C-alpha cells in the first residue's frame, strides 16, 4: 500500500512537542514531501533570520520504516532543529555580534583593513556556531530529547531507544550507505546502551 504523504504529514505534526517550540511555534515546523531527494529525511540548517524549520521527507523511502521507527527518527530531527540556538550569548555568539558591530563602525570610518578583520572574526564565530550545532553532542542530545518525548507518547525508554536505533540502521540501508558515518556510529552505540544491548554508554538520558 502506497503511503499518502498528506495523511502522514498530519500524523507527524500531531507528534510535535508543545514544550521547546514556544519560541517560534508549531507552525514554524514545516514537513515537505521531496520525492527526488536521496535521503529518507533531511533538513536545512536553520539560519538566524529564518524562523521556519523545514523537514524534507522522501515518502517513497519513508514508508519502508515502521510507524515506531518513523516516530522516533522524526522526533530526533525535530529535537535537533529546535535546539539550534543563534541567540544564546556564549563566546562564539559574542564574537559574532562584536564582529558585526565592529564591521559597521569600521565601514562608517572607511577603514578597509578594519572591515576585513571584523568580517573575518564574524565568519569564524558563525562557523563555530554552525559546527557546534552539527556536532555529535548535538545529535546525541537530540536523540535523548526524542526518547524523552516518546515516553510521553506511550513508549518506554528502552522501546524508544530500540526503535530509534533500528531507524538509523534501516535508513542507512535505504540510502545505500555502505557504512554508518562516525556520528551515527556514536549515536547507535549510545542507543544500544540505553536499550540495554551494550554496556558502553556515551550520553546519559535525563
Backbone as a chain_set.jsonl record, in Angstrom:
{"seq": "XXXXXXXXXXXXXXXXXXXXXXXXXXXXXXXXXXXXXXXXXXXXXXXXXXXXXXXXXXXXXXXXXXXXXXXXXXXXXXXXXXXXXXXXXXXXXXXXXXXXXXXXXXXXXXXXXXXXXXXXXXXXXXXXXXXXXXXXXXXXXXXXXXXXXXXXXXXXXXXXXXXXXXXXXXXXXXXXXXXXXXXXXXXXXXXXXXXXXXXXXXXXXX", "coords": {"N": [[0.844, -1.199, 0.0], [0.6, 2.165, -0.941], [1.947, 4.989, 0.675], [0.11, 7.81, 1.781], [1.185, 10.972, 1.496], [0.115, 13.416, 2.617], [-1.551, 12.577, 4.693], [0.299, 11.327, 6.358], [1.958, 13.47, 6.964], [0.201, 15.006, 8.458], [-0.182, 13.283, 10.625], [2.422, 13.158, 11.702], [2.751, 15.811, 12.407], [1.103, 15.969, 14.592], [2.65, 14.778, 16.474], [4.455, 16.612, 17.325], [6.201, 18.218, 19.936], [4.849, 20.29, 22.516], [6.307, 21.754, 24.388], [9.356, 23.515, 24.154], [8.93, 24.432, 21.626], [7.869, 26.856, 21.919], [9.184, 29.257, 21.447], [9.116, 29.761, 18.74], [6.874, 28.531, 17.737], [4.57, 25.894, 16.722], [3.781, 25.977, 14.067], [5.977, 26.782, 12.717], [7.488, 24.594, 12.135], [7.789, 22.856, 9.267], [6.769, 20.262, 7.25], [7.795, 18.764, 4.372], [7.1, 17.168, 1.336], [9.479, 15.5, -0.578], [10.21, 13.845, -3.059], [12.335, 13.51, -4.813], [14.729, 13.565, -3.457], [17.687, 11.933, -2.213], [17.992, 11.184, 0.4], [16.222, 9.747, 3.17], [14.999, 11.286, 5.184], [15.488, 14.71, 5.69], [16.943, 17.921, 6.477], [17.204, 21.498, 6.431], [19.85, 23.594, 7.57], [18.894, 25.746, 10.091], [18.883, 29.154, 9.647], [19.7, 32.274, 11.354], [17.957, 34.398, 10.682], [15.738, 33.197, 9.714], [12.74, 31.94, 10.657], [11.391, 29.616, 10.085], [11.412, 26.069, 10.273], [12.447, 23.609, 8.336], [11.579, 20.387, 7.205], [12.379, 17.777, 5.142], [10.99, 15.052, 3.442], [11.345, 11.966, 1.815], [8.831, 10.239, 0.802], [8.476, 7.851, -0.54], [10.629, 6.318, 0.228], [10.403, 6.609, 2.983], [8.112, 5.181, 3.732], [9.018, 2.622, 4.043], [9.932, 2.325, 6.566], [8.96, 1.291, 9.86], [6.029, 2.36, 11.709], [6.76, 3.037, 14.321], [9.535, 3.397, 14.087], [9.518, 5.584, 12.349], [8.3, 7.51, 13.958], [10.237, 7.926, 16.006], [12.633, 8.698, 14.663], [11.759, 10.987, 13.428], [11.101, 12.591, 15.655], [13.646, 12.915, 16.688], [14.914, 14.438, 14.698], [13.327, 16.759, 14.796], [13.843, 17.547, 17.433], [16.558, 18.175, 17.251], [16.411, 20.358, 15.507], [14.959, 22.295, 16.994], [16.718, 22.813, 18.974], [18.773, 24.226, 17.895], [20.432, 27.066, 18.423], [20.872, 30.475, 17.973], [20.968, 32.769, 19.396], [21.913, 32.521, 21.956], [24.154, 33.808, 24.128], [27.079, 32.752, 24.073], [30.671, 32.363, 23.913], [31.206, 32.271, 21.125], [28.868, 33.38, 19.893], [29.033, 35.887, 21.034], [31.413, 36.849, 19.911], [30.644, 36.868, 17.242], [28.605, 38.83, 17.189], [30.091, 41.011, 18.132], [31.898, 41.213, 16.048], [30.233, 41.931, 13.892], [29.255, 44.426, 14.777], [31.668, 45.835, 15.045], [32.485, 45.766, 12.406], [30.544, 47.353, 11.183], [31.069, 49.817, 12.382], [33.711, 50.276, 11.532], [33.307, 50.336, 8.786], [31.852, 52.643, 8.471], [33.787, 54.43, 9.057], [35.371, 54.108, 6.959], [37.492, 52.258, 6.986], [39.306, 50.018, 5.543], [40.978, 47.818, 6.202], [40.19, 47.35, 8.831], [37.51, 46.651, 8.446], [37.845, 44.258, 7.033], [39.103, 42.616, 8.973], [37.103, 42.549, 10.936], [35.014, 41.283, 9.563], [36.192, 38.805, 9.102], [36.473, 37.866, 11.713], [33.775, 37.635, 12.418], [32.943, 35.693, 10.56], [34.44, 33.415, 11.336], [33.41, 33.017, 13.929], [30.687, 32.512, 13.382], [30.938, 30.185, 11.884], [31.898, 28.474, 13.863], [29.667, 28.324, 15.515], [27.877, 27.032, 13.794], [29.281, 24.616, 13.457], [29.249, 23.601, 16.068], [26.519, 23.089, 16.397], [26.232, 21.025, 14.635], [27.563, 18.949, 15.671], [28.565, 15.769, 17.222], [27.65, 15.746, 19.832], [25.395, 17.42, 19.744], [23.716, 15.89, 18.157], [23.406, 13.579, 19.696], [22.212, 14.69, 21.943], [19.818, 15.415, 20.752], [18.74, 12.897, 20.186], [18.403, 12.003, 22.796], [16.461, 13.822, 23.705], [14.394, 13.127, 21.95], [13.762, 10.523, 22.785], [12.873, 11.099, 25.337], [10.559, 12.616, 24.766], [9.119, 10.662, 23.421], [8.519, 8.895, 25.481], [6.451, 10.188, 26.631], [4.551, 9.702, 24.855], [3.691, 7.183, 25.045], [5.641, 5.233, 24.701], [8.155, 3.09, 26.149], [11.323, 3.887, 27.681], [13.339, 2.125, 26.873], [12.136, 0.863, 24.645], [11.827, 3.089, 22.933], [14.509, 3.784, 22.475], [15.377, 1.485, 21.135], [13.776, 1.523, 18.812], [14.608, 3.911, 17.629], [17.306, 3.341, 17.205], [17.074, 1.154, 15.378], [15.845, 2.539, 13.322], [17.808, 4.352, 12.432], [19.695, 2.54, 11.431], [18.191, 1.206, 9.474], [17.57, 3.299, 7.733], [20.105, 3.886, 6.765], [20.525, 1.647, 5.157], [18.437, 1.952, 3.296], [19.28, 4.237, 2.048], [21.414, 3.281, 0.823], [23.957, 3.285, 2.033], [27.222, 2.263, 2.606], [28.526, 2.058, 5.021], [27.918, 3.24, 8.382], [28.351, 6.692, 9.186], [30.764, 8.491, 11.275], [29.451, 9.992, 13.34], [26.895, 8.801, 13.395], [27.62, 6.24, 14.134], [28.468, 6.695, 16.761], [26.045, 7.594, 17.807], [24.419, 5.252, 17.53], [25.782, 3.48, 19.186], [25.404, 4.673, 21.666], [22.6, 4.502, 21.83], [22.259, 1.73, 21.88], [23.297, 1.2, 24.392], [21.416, 2.522, 26.02], [19.215, 0.979, 25.456], [19.942, -1.314, 26.685], [21.539, -3.078, 25.351], [24.227, -2.905, 25.176], [27.11, -2.371, 27.211], [28.502, -0.021, 27.133], [28.182, 3.364, 27.44], [27.513, 6.489, 25.991], [26.18, 8.852, 26.474], [24.094, 10.289, 28.918], [20.7, 9.634, 29.54], [18.292, 11.94, 30.428]], "CA": [[0.0, 0.0, 0.0], [1.388, 3.388, -1.06], [1.659, 5.953, 1.733], [-0.427, 9.107, 1.387], [2.021, 11.955, 2.194], [-0.625, 14.407, 3.406], [-2.02, 11.931, 5.928], [1.462, 11.108, 7.218], [2.384, 14.792, 7.436], [-0.738, 15.378, 9.529], [0.105, 12.434, 11.78], [3.69, 13.594, 12.28], [2.538, 17.128, 13.018], [0.482, 15.749, 15.902], [3.689, 14.306, 17.398], [5.312, 17.725, 17.726], [6.079, 18.558, 21.357], [4.471, 21.68, 22.794], [7.437, 22.386, 25.057], [10.512, 23.657, 23.294], [8.552, 25.105, 20.387], [7.19, 28.105, 22.272], [9.897, 30.435, 20.951], [8.747, 30.076, 17.36], [5.564, 27.966, 17.437], [4.49, 24.655, 15.967], [3.614, 26.242, 12.641], [7.283, 27.039, 12.114], [7.96, 23.308, 11.628], [7.097, 22.531, 8.025], [7.151, 18.97, 6.688], [7.627, 18.913, 2.932], [7.361, 15.972, 0.529], [10.535, 15.737, -1.56], [10.49, 12.501, -3.589], [13.556, 13.463, -5.614], [15.938, 13.549, -2.651], [18.244, 10.603, -1.951], [17.859, 10.91, 1.829], [14.87, 9.432, 3.639], [14.542, 12.508, 5.855], [16.575, 15.685, 5.671], [16.532, 19.249, 6.91], [18.166, 22.563, 6.168], [20.329, 24.218, 8.794], [18.113, 26.976, 10.28], [19.657, 30.389, 9.776], [19.128, 33.116, 12.41], [16.897, 35.287, 10.205], [14.633, 32.388, 9.202], [12.036, 31.289, 11.755], [10.867, 28.329, 9.657], [12.237, 24.873, 10.401], [11.96, 22.773, 7.24], [11.928, 18.971, 7.211], [12.059, 17.195, 3.843], [10.847, 13.598, 3.527], [11.069, 11.177, 0.619], [7.831, 9.302, 1.318], [8.667, 6.555, -1.186], [11.549, 5.607, 1.11], [9.884, 6.735, 4.362], [7.101, 4.16, 4.001], [9.688, 1.361, 4.346], [10.148, 2.287, 8.014], [7.757, 1.034, 10.648], [5.468, 3.561, 12.328], [7.557, 3.363, 15.508], [10.805, 3.952, 13.604], [9.24, 6.916, 11.812], [8.05, 8.403, 15.099], [11.457, 8.251, 16.756], [13.596, 9.455, 13.86], [11.159, 12.31, 13.235], [11.259, 13.339, 16.903], [15.059, 13.262, 16.818], [15.182, 15.555, 13.781], [12.65, 17.933, 15.354], [14.575, 17.944, 18.641], [17.789, 18.845, 16.822], [16.048, 21.659, 14.932], [14.525, 23.28, 17.986], [17.838, 23.105, 19.866], [19.732, 25.104, 17.23], [20.278, 28.384, 19.017], [21.792, 31.502, 17.485], [20.939, 33.959, 20.242], [22.463, 32.295, 23.278], [25.425, 34.527, 24.053], [28.33, 32.162, 24.536], [31.834, 33.06, 23.343], [31.101, 32.391, 19.671], [27.855, 34.365, 19.559], [29.547, 37.2, 21.414], [32.378, 37.243, 18.891], [29.921, 37.163, 16.003], [27.944, 40.129, 17.344], [31.157, 42.017, 18.208], [32.446, 41.363, 14.704], [29.275, 42.687, 13.079], [29.252, 45.816, 15.245], [32.959, 46.432, 14.682], [32.478, 45.94, 10.952], [29.714, 48.521, 10.859], [31.788, 51.017, 12.811], [34.863, 50.469, 10.66], [32.867, 50.699, 7.436], [31.459, 54.05, 8.525], [35.03, 55.207, 9.095], [36.058, 53.731, 5.713], [38.722, 51.563, 7.337], [39.228, 48.767, 4.788], [41.629, 46.767, 6.971], [39.327, 47.071, 9.985], [36.325, 45.934, 7.95], [38.267, 42.896, 6.717], [39.329, 41.892, 10.224], [35.805, 42.352, 11.591], [34.271, 40.264, 8.812], [36.86, 37.526, 9.343], [36.097, 37.484, 13.069], [32.375, 37.217, 12.369], [32.862, 34.449, 9.804], [34.959, 32.34, 12.185], [32.464, 32.793, 15.024], [29.482, 31.887, 12.837], [31.302, 28.816, 11.516], [31.982, 27.709, 15.102], [28.289, 28.08, 15.947], [27.358, 26.004, 12.887], [29.973, 23.365, 13.757], [28.758, 23.125, 17.36], [25.175, 22.556, 16.227], [26.297, 19.831, 13.79], [28.481, 18.029, 16.335], [27.99, 14.532, 17.731], [26.923, 16.051, 21.065], [24.073, 17.959, 19.413], [22.913, 14.773, 17.644], [23.084, 12.712, 20.833], [21.222, 15.423, 22.737], [18.54, 15.323, 20.031], [18.227, 11.544, 20.426], [17.96, 11.981, 24.194], [15.196, 14.56, 23.76], [13.38, 12.344, 21.223], [13.357, 9.425, 23.667], [12.1, 11.696, 26.433], [9.247, 12.957, 24.215], [8.441, 9.407, 23.095], [7.977, 8.297, 26.716], [5.177, 10.856, 26.892], [3.65, 9.264, 23.783], [3.343, 5.782, 25.267], [6.781, 4.33, 24.574], [9.091, 3.024, 27.261], [12.633, 4.408, 27.294], [14.045, 1.066, 26.146], [11.495, 0.723, 23.331], [12.141, 4.263, 22.123], [15.908, 3.664, 22.058], [15.461, 0.393, 20.154], [13.167, 1.953, 17.55], [15.47, 4.926, 17.025], [18.473, 2.603, 16.742], [16.74, 0.419, 14.154], [15.531, 3.518, 12.279], [19.087, 4.846, 11.898], [20.303, 1.459, 10.65], [17.353, 0.949, 8.296], [17.749, 4.436, 6.824], [21.406, 3.704, 6.102], [20.328, 0.649, 4.104], [17.573, 2.542, 2.265], [20.074, 5.238, 1.327], [22.534, 2.534, 0.213], [25.226, 3.629, 2.653], [27.995, 1.05, 2.879], [28.811, 2.073, 6.459], [27.474, 4.425, 9.104], [29.416, 7.662, 9.426], [31.248, 8.492, 12.657], [28.429, 10.485, 14.27], [25.84, 7.797, 13.536], [28.175, 5.138, 14.918], [28.395, 7.122, 18.167], [24.619, 7.6, 18.176], [23.899, 3.886, 17.678], [26.401, 2.896, 20.381], [24.696, 5.26, 22.801], [21.244, 3.946, 21.858], [22.364, 0.336, 22.324], [23.476, 1.228, 25.842], [20.134, 2.891, 26.632], [18.31, -0.158, 25.279], [20.459, -2.451, 27.43], [22.183, -4.005, 24.423], [25.669, -2.684, 25.259], [27.472, -1.75, 28.493], [29.199, 1.251, 26.915], [27.227, 4.451, 27.28], [28.157, 7.744, 25.628], [25.438, 10.007, 26.963], [23.08, 9.93, 29.905], [19.33, 10.08, 29.288], [17.774, 12.645, 31.601]], "C": [[0.886, 1.259, 0.0], [0.966, 4.382, 0.014], [1.132, 7.251, 1.143], [0.335, 10.189, 2.163], [1.25, 12.916, 3.08], [-1.125, 13.831, 4.727], [-0.86, 11.727, 6.901], [1.99, 12.433, 7.768], [1.492, 15.246, 8.594], [-0.449, 14.576, 10.801], [1.392, 12.879, 12.481], [3.557, 14.942, 12.979], [1.927, 16.999, 14.405], [1.483, 15.241, 16.939], [4.523, 15.442, 17.963], [5.1, 18.08, 19.196], [5.717, 20.028, 21.549], [5.634, 22.423, 23.448], [8.631, 22.429, 24.117], [10.217, 24.375, 21.993], [7.969, 26.485, 20.642], [7.867, 29.342, 21.682], [9.533, 30.773, 19.51], [7.47, 29.379, 16.903], [5.601, 26.728, 16.568], [4.417, 24.889, 14.466], [4.942, 26.508, 11.937], [7.905, 25.747, 11.581], [7.138, 22.95, 10.4], [7.652, 21.23, 7.458], [6.803, 18.997, 5.201], [7.969, 17.606, 2.223], [8.414, 16.314, -0.528], [10.983, 14.387, -2.134], [11.794, 12.391, -4.362], [14.823, 13.36, -4.777], [16.379, 12.11, -2.358], [18.09, 10.198, -0.487], [16.407, 10.602, 2.183], [14.243, 10.658, 4.282], [15.729, 13.45, 5.953], [16.035, 17.029, 6.146], [17.598, 20.26, 6.523], [18.589, 23.178, 7.496], [19.618, 25.557, 8.976], [18.995, 28.198, 10.519], [18.956, 31.357, 10.726], [17.985, 34.006, 11.956], [15.679, 34.531, 9.68], [13.983, 31.623, 10.348], [11.476, 29.922, 11.377], [11.897, 27.225, 9.865], [11.694, 23.855, 9.404], [12.484, 21.348, 7.358], [11.45, 18.372, 5.891], [12.039, 15.67, 3.972], [10.594, 13.015, 2.137], [10.119, 10.063, 1.055], [7.896, 7.937, 0.644], [9.614, 5.685, -0.362], [11.014, 5.535, 2.539], [8.92, 5.61, 4.708], [7.708, 2.782, 4.298], [10.061, 1.234, 5.823], [8.85, 1.916, 8.705], [7.261, 2.346, 11.251], [6.32, 3.996, 13.518], [8.912, 3.957, 15.115], [10.611, 5.368, 13.078], [9.033, 7.917, 12.935], [9.352, 8.865, 15.724], [12.457, 9.051, 15.928], [13.068, 10.86, 13.592], [11.352, 13.163, 14.485], [12.71, 13.743, 17.132], [15.41, 14.448, 15.929], [14.563, 16.843, 14.32], [13.414, 18.45, 16.572], [15.875, 18.651, 18.291], [17.471, 20.249, 16.305], [15.723, 22.694, 15.993], [15.635, 23.614, 18.981], [18.91, 23.965, 19.205], [19.49, 26.524, 17.712], [21.336, 29.338, 18.448], [21.92, 32.655, 18.474], [21.349, 33.71, 21.683], [23.892, 32.837, 23.283], [26.566, 33.779, 24.741], [29.471, 32.904, 23.837], [31.672, 33.285, 21.851], [30.062, 33.416, 19.244], [28.321, 35.768, 19.894], [30.546, 37.726, 20.399], [31.687, 37.626, 17.585], [29.283, 38.544, 16.066], [28.987, 41.25, 17.385], [31.748, 42.28, 16.832], [31.543, 42.176, 13.805], [29.289, 44.159, 13.458], [30.542, 46.519, 14.839], [33.025, 46.7, 13.187], [31.682, 47.152, 10.532], [30.441, 49.816, 11.198], [32.937, 51.318, 11.866], [34.447, 50.896, 9.259], [32.433, 52.157, 7.379], [32.692, 54.955, 8.518], [35.901, 54.923, 7.859], [37.439, 53.138, 6.004], [38.667, 50.172, 6.702], [39.822, 47.606, 5.566], [40.75, 46.353, 8.151], [38.089, 46.285, 9.583], [36.68, 44.484, 7.675], [38.46, 42.047, 7.952], [38.006, 41.577, 10.912], [34.999, 41.261, 10.9], [34.879, 38.884, 9.02], [36.485, 36.981, 10.71], [34.672, 36.946, 13.101], [32.235, 35.871, 11.676], [33.32, 33.259, 10.637], [33.97, 31.999, 13.289], [31.209, 32.077, 14.535], [29.752, 30.441, 12.43], [31.364, 27.938, 12.76], [30.598, 27.386, 15.656], [27.692, 26.953, 15.119], [27.965, 24.645, 13.24], [29.468, 22.759, 15.066], [27.394, 22.475, 17.214], [25.121, 21.333, 15.318], [27.156, 18.745, 14.433], [27.762, 16.771, 16.806], [27.203, 14.79, 19.009], [25.517, 16.563, 20.766], [23.158, 16.852, 18.904], [22.487, 13.838, 18.778], [22.054, 13.382, 21.738], [19.842, 15.36, 22.084], [17.923, 13.948, 20.225], [17.678, 11.42, 21.841], [16.595, 12.657, 24.335], [14.079, 13.776, 23.077], [12.859, 11.199, 22.083], [12.494, 9.95, 24.804], [10.682, 12.045, 25.962], [8.441, 11.687, 23.957], [7.848, 8.739, 24.338], [6.674, 8.968, 27.126], [4.135, 10.499, 25.83], [3.357, 7.768, 23.886], [4.471, 4.781, 25.107], [7.524, 4.237, 25.901], [10.433, 3.555, 26.763], [13.396, 3.389, 26.458], [13.465, 0.891, 24.746], [11.888, 1.872, 22.405], [13.574, 4.187, 21.601], [16.063, 2.594, 20.981], [14.904, 0.823, 18.802], [14.028, 3.005, 16.852], [16.743, 4.29, 16.473], [18.182, 1.894, 15.426], [16.401, 1.36, 13.007], [16.803, 4.028, 11.619], [19.722, 3.791, 10.995], [19.518, 1.165, 9.38], [17.509, 2.062, 7.267], [19.072, 4.32, 6.072], [21.291, 2.709, 4.95], [19.489, 1.218, 2.957], [18.331, 3.553, 1.415], [21.326, 4.63, 0.7], [23.9, 2.996, 0.728], [25.969, 2.335, 2.979], [28.312, 0.914, 4.373], [28.206, 3.329, 7.081], [28.632, 5.388, 9.257], [29.731, 7.717, 10.922], [30.166, 8.918, 13.65], [27.334, 9.451, 14.477], [26.33, 6.548, 14.262], [28.12, 5.452, 16.41], [26.946, 7.092, 18.649], [24.107, 6.179, 18.432], [24.508, 3.195, 18.893], [25.692, 3.391, 21.638], [23.301, 4.662, 22.954], [21.249, 2.478, 22.291], [22.519, 0.271, 23.843], [22.166, 1.551, 26.552], [19.149, 1.72, 26.569], [18.781, -1.403, 26.021], [21.146, -3.489, 26.56], [23.696, -3.89, 24.448], [25.982, -2.017, 26.589], [28.092, -0.369, 28.348], [28.184, 2.345, 26.609], [27.963, 5.754, 27.019], [27.507, 8.923, 26.32], [24.326, 9.534, 27.884], [21.721, 10.471, 29.522], [18.788, 10.703, 30.552], [16.297, 12.338, 31.798]], "O": [[1.791, 1.399, 0.822], [-0.225, 4.593, 0.239], [1.641, 7.736, 0.132], [0.149, 10.312, 3.374], [1.687, 13.205, 4.193], [-1.123, 14.512, 5.752], [-1.006, 11.924, 8.108], [2.421, 12.498, 8.92], [1.974, 15.799, 9.583], [-0.469, 15.116, 11.907], [1.438, 12.965, 13.708], [4.178, 15.18, 14.015], [2.195, 17.813, 15.289], [1.206, 15.267, 18.138], [5.219, 15.267, 18.963], [3.965, 18.227, 19.649], [6.216, 20.9, 20.837], [5.915, 23.573, 23.111], [8.879, 21.48, 23.372], [11.127, 24.87, 21.327], [7.615, 27.202, 19.706], [7.212, 30.356, 21.444], [9.626, 31.93, 19.098], [7.02, 29.613, 15.782], [6.527, 26.527, 15.782], [4.933, 24.092, 13.683], [5.021, 26.465, 10.709], [8.749, 25.787, 10.685], [5.924, 22.762, 10.492], [8.853, 21.109, 7.217], [5.653, 19.226, 4.827], [9.012, 17.008, 2.486], [8.269, 17.283, -1.274], [12.017, 13.853, -1.734], [12.307, 11.288, -4.549], [15.894, 13.093, -5.323], [15.556, 11.198, -2.268], [18.061, 9.009, -0.168], [15.482, 11.133, 1.57], [13.109, 11.026, 3.975], [16.844, 13.029, 6.263], [14.824, 17.241, 6.207], [18.758, 19.904, 6.314], [17.792, 23.274, 8.429], [19.722, 26.424, 8.109], [19.756, 28.251, 11.485], [17.739, 31.275, 10.893], [17.118, 34.344, 12.762], [14.703, 35.145, 9.25], [14.613, 30.751, 10.947], [11.121, 29.142, 12.26], [13.094, 27.423, 9.66], [10.612, 23.303, 9.6], [13.674, 21.126, 7.582], [10.267, 18.446, 5.558], [12.955, 15.073, 4.538], [9.748, 13.5, 1.386], [10.556, 9.058, 1.614], [7.414, 6.955, 1.208], [9.43, 4.471, -0.264], [11.159, 4.516, 3.215], [8.903, 5.134, 5.843], [7.004, 1.879, 4.75], [10.458, 0.161, 6.276], [7.765, 2.195, 8.194], [7.999, 3.33, 11.294], [6.573, 5.187, 13.702], [9.38, 4.909, 15.74], [11.435, 6.248, 13.327], [9.532, 9.041, 12.874], [9.55, 10.059, 15.948], [13.067, 9.989, 16.44], [13.842, 11.816, 13.536], [11.726, 14.331, 14.385], [12.976, 14.798, 17.707], [16.121, 15.359, 16.354], [15.201, 17.895, 14.302], [13.608, 19.657, 16.72], [16.256, 19.617, 18.952], [18.171, 21.21, 16.624], [16.162, 23.84, 15.903], [15.521, 24.574, 19.743], [19.855, 24.392, 19.869], [18.445, 27.11, 17.429], [22.53, 29.039, 18.446], [22.872, 33.432, 18.402], [21.163, 34.572, 22.542], [24.738, 32.368, 22.522], [26.969, 34.128, 25.851], [29.253, 33.956, 23.238], [31.968, 34.372, 21.355], [30.314, 34.227, 18.352], [28.054, 36.719, 19.16], [30.531, 38.91, 20.062], [32.084, 38.576, 16.911], [29.395, 39.334, 15.128], [28.808, 42.3, 16.767], [32.061, 43.419, 16.487], [32.016, 43.017, 13.04], [29.331, 45.034, 12.594], [30.519, 47.65, 14.353], [33.55, 47.724, 12.75], [32.087, 47.893, 9.636], [30.438, 50.775, 10.427], [33.126, 52.459, 11.445], [35.12, 51.702, 8.617], [32.621, 52.828, 6.365], [32.648, 56.088, 8.039], [37.015, 55.432, 7.738], [38.424, 53.478, 5.348], [38.057, 49.257, 7.255], [39.24, 46.522, 5.595], [40.587, 45.166, 8.433], [37.667, 45.369, 10.289], [35.926, 43.578, 8.031], [38.036, 40.891, 7.99], [37.809, 40.47, 11.412], [34.38, 40.422, 11.554], [34.15, 37.895, 9.105], [36.213, 35.79, 10.861], [34.398, 35.926, 13.734], [31.497, 35.003, 12.143], [32.669, 32.214, 10.645], [33.717, 30.825, 13.558], [30.722, 31.151, 15.183], [28.898, 29.573, 12.609], [30.934, 26.785, 12.726], [30.38, 26.304, 16.202], [27.078, 26.032, 15.658], [27.254, 23.643, 13.315], [29.282, 21.546, 15.161], [27.127, 21.439, 17.823], [24.087, 20.671, 15.233], [27.443, 17.728, 13.801], [26.533, 16.698, 16.799], [26.194, 14.129, 19.254], [24.559, 16.192, 21.445], [21.958, 16.865, 19.18], [21.35, 13.366, 18.812], [21.138, 12.729, 22.239], [18.824, 15.265, 22.77], [16.711, 13.836, 20.41], [16.629, 10.815, 22.063], [15.695, 12.137, 24.995], [12.947, 13.758, 23.56], [11.658, 10.932, 22.108], [11.506, 9.324, 25.188], [9.713, 11.797, 26.68], [7.243, 11.632, 24.234], [6.802, 8.095, 24.26], [5.883, 8.394, 27.875], [2.987, 10.938, 25.898], [2.843, 7.159, 22.948], [4.275, 3.591, 25.355], [7.527, 5.186, 26.686], [10.652, 3.658, 25.556], [14.023, 3.739, 25.458], [14.21, 0.785, 23.772], [12.237, 1.657, 21.244], [13.832, 4.485, 20.435], [16.807, 2.786, 20.019], [15.491, 0.523, 17.762], [14.161, 2.991, 15.628], [17.205, 4.66, 15.394], [18.947, 2.014, 14.469], [16.638, 1.03, 11.845], [16.875, 4.129, 10.394], [20.227, 4.113, 9.919], [20.104, 0.904, 8.33], [17.573, 1.797, 6.067], [19.145, 4.623, 4.881], [21.889, 2.906, 3.893], [19.796, 0.992, 1.786], [18.065, 3.709, 0.223], [22.17, 5.326, 0.136], [24.867, 3.087, -0.029], [25.395, 1.417, 3.565], [28.359, -0.191, 4.915], [28.008, 4.341, 6.408], [29.773, 4.963, 9.439], [29.059, 7.079, 11.732], [29.986, 8.276, 14.685], [26.886, 9.239, 15.604], [25.549, 5.872, 14.931], [27.773, 4.595, 17.223], [26.655, 6.626, 19.751], [23.438, 5.932, 19.436], [23.833, 2.412, 19.562], [25.417, 2.618, 22.555], [22.868, 4.352, 24.064], [20.339, 2.036, 22.992], [21.946, -0.599, 24.498], [21.838, 0.934, 27.565], [18.363, 1.497, 27.49], [18.108, -2.433, 25.996], [21.318, -4.637, 26.968], [24.386, -4.687, 23.813], [25.206, -1.183, 27.056], [28.198, 0.372, 29.325], [27.426, 2.257, 25.643], [28.914, 6.094, 27.724], [28.18, 9.878, 26.708], [23.699, 8.501, 27.647], [21.597, 11.654, 29.207], [18.812, 10.09, 31.62], [15.682, 12.842, 32.738]]}, "num_chains": 1, "name": "protein.A"}
